[in-house]
Amino acid sequence: IASRMNGKTATTIGIYQQPGANAVDTAKAVRARMEELKKQFPSGLDYKVTLDTSLFTLNSIDKVVHTFFEAVVLVILVVFLFLQSLRATLIP
């Protein structure tokens, strides 16, 4: 594979998680390890993460939590509108 980044020669390293592994933890561990290894790089050498699918996972989790709380509020409002009583709304 011939890799280039910003017109300069680059090396590509593909990292795949094993089935059943936690994508977010794997990405954090890889980033932490790369920071450790960066200390041993020759001067002028750096690394860049160009594709991180765990960011999509984190954003998806955030959206699910947000949607869950929106749904809870809407259900409470609808139940209150139909029952017309705060006490009757809190029981279910």
Z-matrix of the N, CA and C atoms (Angstrom, degrees):
N
C 1 1.455
C 2 1.526 1 108.00
N 3 1.287 2 115.93 1 131.32
C 4 1.462 3 121.24 2 174.85
C 5 1.523 4 107.66 3 -97.97
N 6 1.318 5 116.33 4 117.48
C 7 1.465 6 121.01 5 -178.06
C 8 1.513 7 110.17 6 -112.14
N 9 1.325 8 114.32 7 138.46
C 10 1.451 9 120.74 8 175.90
C 11 1.529 10 107.94 9 -139.44
N 12 1.333 11 114.72 10 144.99
C 13 1.457 12 120.13 11 176.38
C 14 1.514 13 107.55 12 -137.82
N 15 1.309 14 115.45 13 124.11
C 16 1.469 15 121.89 14 -177.21
C 17 1.523 16 111.27 15 53.64
N 18 1.334 17 116.51 16 37.00
C 19 1.448 18 121.38 17 177.04
C 20 1.515 19 115.42 18 80.66
N 21 1.322 20 117.64 19 2.41
C 22 1.466 21 121.32 20 -179.22
C 23 1.526 22 109.42 21 -112.03
N 24 1.321 23 115.96 22 153.69
C 25 1.452 24 121.32 23 178.68
C 26 1.524 25 109.49 24 -64.67
N 27 1.317 26 115.87 25 138.56
C 28 1.463 27 121.10 26 -178.33
C 29 1.528 28 109.44 27 -139.63
N 30 1.292 29 115.68 28 165.30
C 31 1.457 30 122.19 29 174.66
C 32 1.523 31 107.71 30 -116.57
N 33 1.311 32 116.02 31 134.26
C 34 1.454 33 121.13 32 -179.78
C 35 1.522 34 109.54 33 -104.21
N 36 1.314 35 115.55 34 132.24
C 37 1.465 36 121.30 35 176.15
C 38 1.527 37 106.97 36 -122.99
N 39 1.314 38 116.28 37 117.60
C 40 1.463 39 120.54 38 176.87
C 41 1.515 40 110.01 39 -93.54
N 42 1.307 41 116.43 40 129.59
C 43 1.458 42 121.45 41 179.46
C 44 1.521 43 107.48 42 -119.42
N 45 1.304 44 116.39 43 122.92
C 46 1.456 45 122.68 44 -178.23
C 47 1.516 46 109.10 45 -116.31
N 48 1.326 47 115.75 46 139.44
C 49 1.459 48 118.96 47 176.68
C 50 1.519 49 109.44 48 -86.31
N 51 1.298 50 115.18 49 152.45
C 52 1.453 51 119.96 50 178.36
C 53 1.525 52 109.48 51 -78.20
N 54 1.336 53 117.24 52 155.12
C 55 1.466 54 119.63 53 178.32
C 56 1.534 55 110.96 54 -56.98
N 57 1.308 56 115.05 55 133.38
C 58 1.459 57 120.82 56 179.65
C 59 1.521 58 113.63 57 88.36
N 60 1.336 59 118.14 58 -6.27
C 61 1.460 60 120.69 59 -179.46
C 62 1.532 61 109.67 60 -77.93
N 63 1.302 62 115.49 61 154.88
C 64 1.461 63 121.95 62 178.66
C 65 1.528 64 108.42 63 -82.67
N 66 1.323 65 117.74 64 117.01
C 67 1.469 66 122.57 65 -175.59
C 68 1.526 67 111.52 66 -63.10
N 69 1.315 68 117.47 67 -40.52
C 70 1.461 69 120.64 68 -177.17
C 71 1.529 70 110.26 69 -68.55
N 72 1.328 71 117.17 70 -45.02
C 73 1.465 72 120.66 71 178.45
C 74 1.524 73 111.13 72 -64.09
N 75 1.328 74 116.90 73 -39.31
C 76 1.461 75 120.88 74 178.73
C 77 1.519 76 110.36 75 -62.48
N 78 1.321 77 117.49 76 -45.81
C 79 1.469 78 121.23 77 179.67
C 80 1.526 79 111.23 78 -62.84
N 81 1.336 80 117.14 79 -41.35
C 82 1.465 81 120.29 80 178.43
C 83 1.522 82 111.12 81 -64.45
N 84 1.327 83 116.76 82 -41.13
C 85 1.461 84 120.72 83 179.89
C 86 1.532 85 110.96 84 -65.95
N 87 1.319 86 117.46 85 -40.43
C 88 1.466 87 120.92 86 178.79
C 89 1.520 88 110.37 87 -64.90
N 90 1.317 89 116.92 88 -43.82
C 91 1.472 90 119.75 89 179.52
C 92 1.534 91 111.01 90 -63.83
N 93 1.330 92 116.56 91 -41.16
C 94 1.462 93 120.19 92 178.88
C 95 1.532 94 110.57 93 -64.23
N 96 1.313 95 117.50 94 -41.89
C 97 1.465 96 121.58 95 179.65
C 98 1.528 97 110.81 96 -66.21
N 99 1.318 98 117.26 97 -39.04
C 100 1.459 99 120.25 98 178.57
C 101 1.528 100 111.10 99 -65.46
N 102 1.312 101 117.52 100 -35.60
C 103 1.469 102 120.52 101 176.11
C 104 1.524 103 110.67 102 -64.91
N 105 1.337 104 116.76 103 -38.45
C 106 1.466 105 120.25 104 176.44
C 107 1.526 106 110.65 105 -64.82
N 108 1.317 107 116.46 106 -44.70
C 109 1.462 108 121.11 107 -178.55
C 110 1.522 109 112.66 108 -68.95
N 111 1.324 110 117.23 109 -28.90
C 112 1.460 111 121.84 110 -178.58
C 113 1.530 112 111.33 111 -59.45
N 114 1.314 113 117.14 112 -30.28
C 115 1.465 114 121.24 113 179.63
C 116 1.528 115 111.46 114 -63.98
N 117 1.332 116 116.71 115 -24.92
C 118 1.462 117 121.18 116 -178.16
C 119 1.533 118 112.42 117 -97.51
N 120 1.327 119 118.24 118 -2.69
C 121 1.458 120 121.29 119 179.82
C 122 1.528 121 109.96 120 -66.98
N 123 1.323 122 117.10 121 148.87
C 124 1.471 123 119.21 122 172.17
C 125 1.529 124 109.94 123 -65.10
N 126 1.320 125 116.10 124 159.02
C 127 1.468 126 119.08 125 -179.00
C 128 1.529 127 109.63 126 -63.38
N 129 1.310 128 116.64 127 140.66
C 130 1.458 129 122.45 128 -179.21
C 131 1.518 130 113.76 129 89.00
N 132 1.326 131 118.10 130 -8.46
C 133 1.466 132 121.60 131 179.80
C 134 1.519 133 108.89 132 -98.23
N 135 1.311 134 116.49 133 134.03
C 136 1.458 135 120.97 134 -179.94
C 137 1.517 136 108.57 135 -141.50
N 138 1.310 137 117.23 136 171.81
C 139 1.462 138 121.80 137 176.88
C 140 1.518 139 108.97 138 -127.07
N 141 1.309 140 113.98 139 157.77
C 142 1.459 141 119.66 140 178.66
C 143 1.522 142 108.18 141 -144.29
N 144 1.327 143 116.56 142 132.67
C 145 1.458 144 121.73 143 176.05
C 146 1.524 145 106.33 144 -88.74
N 147 1.337 146 115.99 145 115.55
C 148 1.460 147 119.28 146 -176.47
C 149 1.520 148 113.13 147 -97.60
N 150 1.304 149 117.44 148 -23.43
C 151 1.466 150 120.88 149 179.86
C 152 1.522 151 108.85 150 -141.55
N 153 1.309 152 115.90 151 118.38
C 154 1.465 153 121.31 152 178.89
C 155 1.520 154 108.19 153 -133.07
N 156 1.317 155 116.33 154 101.83
C 157 1.459 156 120.66 155 -177.28
C 158 1.526 157 112.65 156 -74.18
N 159 1.328 158 118.12 157 -12.90
C 160 1.463 159 119.70 158 178.78
C 161 1.530 160 111.18 159 -68.96
N 162 1.334 161 117.80 160 -23.43
C 163 1.466 162 119.99 161 177.04
C 164 1.525 163 110.58 162 -64.39
N 165 1.335 164 116.57 163 -38.10
C 166 1.460 165 120.65 164 175.79
C 167 1.528 166 109.96 165 -62.74
N 168 1.329 167 116.67 166 -41.05
C 169 1.468 168 121.08 167 179.37
C 170 1.524 169 110.48 168 -62.77
N 171 1.323 170 117.29 169 -45.27
C 172 1.471 171 120.71 170 179.68
C 173 1.525 172 111.59 171 -63.28
N 174 1.327 173 116.70 172 -42.30
C 175 1.463 174 120.01 173 177.98
C 176 1.524 175 111.47 174 -65.82
N 177 1.320 176 117.15 175 -37.15
C 178 1.469 177 121.01 176 178.43
C 179 1.524 178 110.86 177 -65.01
N 180 1.318 179 117.02 178 -42.77
C 181 1.468 180 121.25 179 178.35
C 182 1.522 181 110.10 180 -62.00
N 183 1.333 182 116.46 181 -42.52
C 184 1.457 183 121.10 182 178.96
C 185 1.527 184 111.02 183 -61.53
N 186 1.321 185 116.93 184 -42.48
C 187 1.465 186 120.92 185 179.47
C 188 1.532 187 111.57 186 -67.20
N 189 1.316 188 117.73 187 -37.33
C 190 1.468 189 121.07 188 178.92
C 191 1.528 190 110.11 189 -64.47
N 192 1.322 191 117.46 190 -44.48
C 193 1.467 192 121.00 191 178.42
C 194 1.526 193 110.14 192 -62.70
N 195 1.318 194 116.48 193 -43.99
C 196 1.466 195 120.81 194 179.01
C 197 1.532 196 110.80 195 -61.28
N 198 1.313 197 116.97 196 -45.22
C 199 1.468 198 121.71 197 -179.83
C 200 1.519 199 111.24 198 -65.34
N 201 1.333 200 117.42 199 -37.23
C 202 1.462 201 121.37 200 178.70
C 203 1.533 202 110.49 201 -60.38
N 204 1.340 203 117.07 202 -46.78
C 205 1.459 204 119.54 203 -178.90
C 206 1.535 205 111.57 204 -68.53
N 207 1.321 206 117.28 205 -34.71
C 208 1.463 207 119.82 206 174.57
C 209 1.529 208 110.54 207 -62.27
N 210 1.330 209 116.41 208 -42.10
C 211 1.463 210 120.65 209 -179.53
C 212 1.527 211 111.08 210 -64.83
N 213 1.323 212 116.93 211 -40.91
C 214 1.468 213 120.24 212 178.92
C 215 1.523 214 110.42 213 -61.40
N 216 1.320 215 116.99 214 -44.58
C 217 1.471 216 120.43 215 179.33
C 218 1.528 217 110.89 216 -63.08
N 219 1.330 218 117.12 217 -43.19
C 220 1.461 219 119.96 218 179.50
C 221 1.526 220 111.97 219 -64.45
N 222 1.326 221 117.31 220 -40.38
C 223 1.472 222 120.38 221 178.80
C 224 1.520 223 109.88 222 -63.68
N 225 1.313 224 117.49 223 -43.62
C 226 1.472 225 120.59 224 179.22
C 227 1.527 226 110.20 225 -61.69
N 228 1.321 227 117.23 226 -42.75
C 229 1.467 228 119.86 227 179.03
C 230 1.524 229 112.42 228 -64.15
N 231 1.319 230 117.24 229 -43.28
C 232 1.463 231 120.39 230 179.87
C 233 1.520 232 110.94 231 -65.13
N 234 1.318 233 116.71 232 -43.56
C 235 1.470 234 119.75 233 178.84
C 236 1.528 235 109.76 234 -62.50
N 237 1.337 236 117.27 235 -41.46
C 238 1.459 237 120.08 236 178.76
C 239 1.525 238 111.18 237 -63.55
N 240 1.327 239 116.73 238 -40.79
C 241 1.463 240 119.48 239 179.24
C 242 1.528 241 112.09 240 -62.80
N 243 1.324 242 116.78 241 -38.62
C 244 1.464 243 119.25 242 -178.79
C 245 1.525 244 112.87 243 -79.21
N 246 1.324 245 117.88 244 -36.99
C 247 1.462 246 120.08 245 -177.18
C 248 1.525 247 112.72 246 -89.11
N 249 1.301 248 118.12 247 -21.75
C 250 1.467 249 124.23 248 176.87
C 251 1.514 250 113.53 249 57.74
N 252 1.330 251 116.34 250 29.70
C 253 1.457 252 120.21 251 179.20
C 254 1.529 253 108.36 252 -150.98
N 255 1.329 254 115.69 253 131.08
C 256 1.465 255 119.79 254 -179.98
C 257 1.535 256 110.62 255 -65.58
N 258 1.310 257 116.23 256 -41.20
C 259 1.463 258 120.51 257 -179.42
C 260 1.539 259 110.62 258 -64.52
N 261 1.303 260 116.87 259 -43.49
C 262 1.469 261 120.32 260 178.71
C 263 1.529 262 111.27 261 -67.96
N 264 1.301 263 116.82 262 -27.71
C 265 1.467 264 120.83 263 178.45
C 266 1.523 265 110.81 264 -73.36
N 267 1.334 266 117.87 265 -40.29
C 268 1.463 267 121.26 266 -176.40
C 269 1.531 268 112.49 267 -72.71
N 270 1.316 269 119.30 268 -26.01
C 271 1.456 270 121.64 269 -178.07
C 272 1.536 271 111.87 270 -64.47
N 273 1.330 272 120.42 271 -48.92
C 274 1.473 273 118.28 272 179.25
C 275 1.504 274 112.09 273 -71.99
